[in-house]
Amino acid sequence: MKGNIIPYMNGKFADGDAAFALHVRDIIKGDKFASNKRCSDASFESRQNLFNQCSNLLLVPGDNEWNDCAANEKSPFHQFTDDFPSAFGGGRPHIVRHNSNPEILFLTFKEVGVFGLNLPAGDNYIKDRSSVDINAQWVEEKLDKDRCNLKSIVLFGQIVQLIGVNAKLHDYYNACSTILTLVIIGNGHPTIYCMKKSENRFTLTVEASQSGPLLVSIVHDTDGLHFFHVKDKDLVDSNQSCPELSMTD
């Protein structure tokens, strides 16, 4: 990653081909719930030092670091006072974070609303910290139904349970218009990636382990409509069993 993937992403930023990078789960290897031996200051510092070399990187926790690491005040995912792991980078959009769970974030970029949500697979500490679905609450709060200023929405996380979030999205669609929505998740651990479509929503499950990054583009047409496009840097063992999406999709 240090010698290949990060230089590739930084090159895309420098060339103006990408605005920011997303990491959607598991920065350390998993173990047992609340007892992962890799949950140490040294482990997180090493990841921070690695990711600090990437100019415009955002990440949300996965179960390996959120569920497997015992929740306490030392957890870096409970102390998001700044962008973790990097607080620098030219051209990064302004990021708004949830007050009590600042790993949950929101930004707007060229009429795209982007949500980073925290709902890792399995049991997780976020349930212990709030009696309501704070992801749905966050989405409702940040979707401005009075202005209707978004042309597409992106939600990303290790796993995005959309039961509560769906209702808030549909409230926005009903008040404004039904716009394309992309959900990026990282918990499926597939050997290939695919985009699946359901109505106006596309779901992209990123590849696992040693795969290269995906370049996700949101294309604006002359009428101002948005379209999603995905390019895979690593063409080996990718796309070979994905469904064909027609132009009308």
KACORHU-V242840 format. One record per residue. N is the residue number from 1. RES is the residue in three letters. SS is DSSP state (h for helix, s for strand, l for the rest). OMEGA is omega in radians with two decimals (999 if undefined). BURIAL is # if it has 16 or more other C-alpha atoms within 10 Angstrom, else .. Layout:
BEGIN
n;res;ss;omega;burial
N;RES;SS;OMEGA;BURIAL
N;RES;SS;OMEGA;BURIAL
END
This chain:
BEGIN
n;res;ss;omega;burial
1;MET;l;-3.09;.
2;LYS;l;-3.05;.
3;GLY;l;-3.03;.
4;ASN;l;-2.99;.
5;ILE;h;-3.12;.
6;ILE;h;3.05;#
7;PRO;h;3.10;.
8;TYR;h;-3.11;#
9;MET;h;3.11;#
10;ASN;h;3.08;#
11;GLY;h;3.10;.
12;LYS;h;3.09;#
13;PHE;h;-3.09;#
14;ALA;h;-3.13;.
15;ASP;h;-3.11;.
16;GLY;l;-3.13;.
17;ASP;l;3.14;.
18;ALA;l;-3.13;#
19;ALA;l;-3.13;#
20;PHE;l;3.14;#
21;ALA;s;3.12;#
22;LEU;s;2.99;#
23;HIS;s;-2.92;#
24;VAL;l;2.99;#
25;ARG;l;2.79;#
26;ASP;l;3.09;#
27;ILE;l;3.00;#
28;ILE;l;3.12;#
29;LYS;l;-3.06;.
30;GLY;l;3.09;#
31;ASP;l;-3.08;#
32;LYS;l;-3.13;.
33;PHE;l;3.07;#
34;ALA;l;-3.11;#
35;SER;l;3.12;.
36;ASN;l;-3.11;#
37;LYS;l;3.14;.
38;ARG;l;3.13;#
39;CYS;l;-3.12;#
40;SER;l;3.08;.
41;ASP;h;-3.11;.
42;ALA;h;-3.14;.
43;SER;h;-3.11;.
44;PHE;h;3.10;#
45;GLU;h;3.13;.
46;SER;h;3.10;.
47;ARG;h;3.13;.
48;GLN;h;3.12;.
49;ASN;h;3.11;.
50;LEU;h;-3.05;.
51;PHE;h;3.08;#
52;ASN;l;3.11;#
53;GLN;l;3.10;.
54;CYS;l;-2.93;#
55;SER;l;-2.98;#
56;ASN;l;-3.04;#
57;LEU;s;3.00;#
58;LEU;s;3.06;#
59;LEU;s;2.99;#
60;VAL;l;-3.05;#
61;PRO;l;2.99;#
62;GLY;l;-3.09;#
63;ASP;h;-3.12;#
64;ASN;h;3.14;#
65;GLU;h;-3.11;#
66;TRP;h;-3.11;#
67;ASN;l;-3.04;#
68;ASP;l;3.12;#
69;CYS;l;-3.11;#
70;ALA;l;-3.10;#
71;ALA;l;3.06;#
72;ASN;l;-3.06;.
73;GLU;l;-3.14;.
74;LYS;l;-3.11;.
75;SER;l;-3.14;#
76;PRO;h;3.13;#
77;PHE;h;3.01;#
78;HIS;h;-3.07;.
79;GLN;l;3.12;.
80;PHE;l;3.02;#
81;THR;l;3.13;.
82;ASP;l;3.10;.
83;ASP;l;3.11;#
84;PHE;l;0.18;#
85;PRO;s;-3.01;#
86;SER;l;3.14;#
87;ALA;l;-3.11;.
88;PHE;l;3.09;.
89;GLY;l;-3.14;#
90;GLY;l;3.05;.
91;GLY;l;3.12;.
92;ARG;l;3.10;.
93;PRO;l;3.07;.
94;HIS;l;-3.07;.
95;ILE;l;3.07;.
96;VAL;s;-3.10;.
97;ARG;s;3.09;#
98;HIS;l;-3.05;.
99;ASN;l;-3.06;.
100;SER;l;3.09;.
101;ASN;l;-2.98;#
102;PRO;l;2.97;#
103;GLU;l;3.05;#
104;ILE;l;-2.96;#
105;LEU;s;3.08;#
106;PHE;s;3.03;#
107;LEU;s;3.00;#
108;THR;s;-3.11;#
109;PHE;s;3.09;.
110;LYS;l;3.08;.
111;GLU;l;3.05;.
112;VAL;s;3.04;#
113;GLY;s;-3.05;#
114;VAL;s;3.14;#
115;PHE;s;2.91;#
116;GLY;s;-3.04;#
117;LEU;l;-3.12;#
118;ASN;l;3.01;#
119;LEU;l;-3.14;#
120;PRO;l;3.12;#
121;ALA;l;3.06;#
122;GLY;l;3.10;.
123;ASP;l;3.13;.
124;ASN;l;-3.01;#
125;TYR;l;-3.12;#
126;ILE;h;3.09;#
127;LYS;h;3.14;.
128;ASP;h;-3.03;.
129;ARG;h;-3.10;.
130;SER;l;3.12;.
131;SER;l;3.12;.
132;VAL;l;3.08;.
133;ASP;l;-3.06;.
134;ILE;h;3.03;#
135;ASN;h;3.11;#
136;ALA;h;3.11;#
137;GLN;h;3.14;.
138;TRP;h;3.12;#
139;VAL;h;3.11;#
140;GLU;h;-3.08;#
141;GLU;h;-3.01;.
142;LYS;h;3.07;#
143;LEU;l;-3.04;#
144;ASP;l;-3.09;.
145;LYS;l;3.13;#
146;ASP;l;-3.11;.
147;ARG;l;-3.14;.
148;CYS;l;-2.98;.
149;ASN;l;-3.10;.
150;LEU;l;3.06;#
151;LYS;l;3.06;#
152;SER;s;-3.10;#
153;ILE;s;3.06;#
154;VAL;s;3.03;#
155;LEU;s;3.14;#
156;PHE;s;3.13;#
157;GLY;s;3.11;#
158;GLN;l;3.01;#
159;ILE;l;-3.06;#
160;VAL;l;3.06;#
161;GLN;l;-2.94;#
162;LEU;l;-3.08;.
163;ILE;h;3.12;.
164;GLY;h;-3.12;#
165;VAL;h;-3.14;#
166;ASN;h;-3.11;.
167;ALA;h;-3.13;.
168;LYS;h;3.07;#
169;LEU;h;-3.13;#
170;HIS;h;3.04;.
171;ASP;h;3.13;#
172;TYR;h;3.11;#
173;TYR;h;-3.10;.
174;ASN;h;-3.13;.
175;ALA;h;-3.04;.
176;CYS;l;3.07;#
177;SER;l;3.12;.
178;THR;l;-3.07;#
179;ILE;l;-3.13;#
180;LEU;s;-3.14;#
181;THR;s;3.13;#
182;LEU;s;3.09;#
183;VAL;s;-3.13;#
184;ILE;s;-3.12;#
185;ILE;s;-3.06;#
186;GLY;s;-3.04;#
187;ASN;s;-3.05;#
188;GLY;s;-3.13;.
189;HIS;s;3.12;.
190;PRO;s;3.03;.
191;THR;l;3.04;.
192;ILE;l;3.06;#
193;TYR;l;3.05;#
194;CYS;s;2.95;#
195;MET;s;3.10;#
196;LYS;s;-3.06;#
197;LYS;s;3.01;.
198;SER;s;-3.06;.
199;GLU;l;-3.09;.
200;ASN;l;-3.04;.
201;ARG;s;3.00;#
202;PHE;s;3.08;#
203;THR;s;-3.13;#
204;LEU;s;3.05;#
205;THR;s;-3.06;#
206;VAL;s;3.13;#
207;GLU;s;-3.07;#
208;ALA;l;2.91;#
209;SER;l;-2.92;.
210;GLN;l;-3.05;.
211;SER;l;3.08;#
212;GLY;l;-3.11;#
213;PRO;l;3.01;#
214;LEU;s;3.06;#
215;LEU;s;-3.10;.
216;VAL;s;-3.12;.
217;SER;s;3.00;.
218;ILE;s;-3.01;#
219;VAL;s;3.08;.
220;HIS;s;3.06;.
221;ASP;l;-3.06;.
222;THR;l;3.10;.
223;ASP;l;3.14;.
224;GLY;l;3.11;.
225;LEU;l;-3.12;.
226;HIS;s;3.08;#
227;PHE;s;3.14;#
228;PHE;s;3.08;.
229;HIS;s;-3.12;.
230;VAL;s;3.07;.
231;LYS;s;-3.11;.
232;ASP;s;3.10;#
233;LYS;l;-3.11;.
234;ASP;l;-3.05;.
235;LEU;l;3.13;.
236;VAL;l;3.08;.
237;ASP;l;3.13;.
238;SER;l;3.04;#
239;ASN;l;-2.95;.
240;GLN;l;3.12;.
241;SER;l;3.14;.
242;CYS;l;3.11;.
243;PRO;l;3.08;.
244;GLU;l;3.08;.
245;LEU;l;-3.09;.
246;SER;l;3.13;.
247;MET;l;-3.12;.
248;THR;l;3.09;.
249;ASP;l;999;.
END
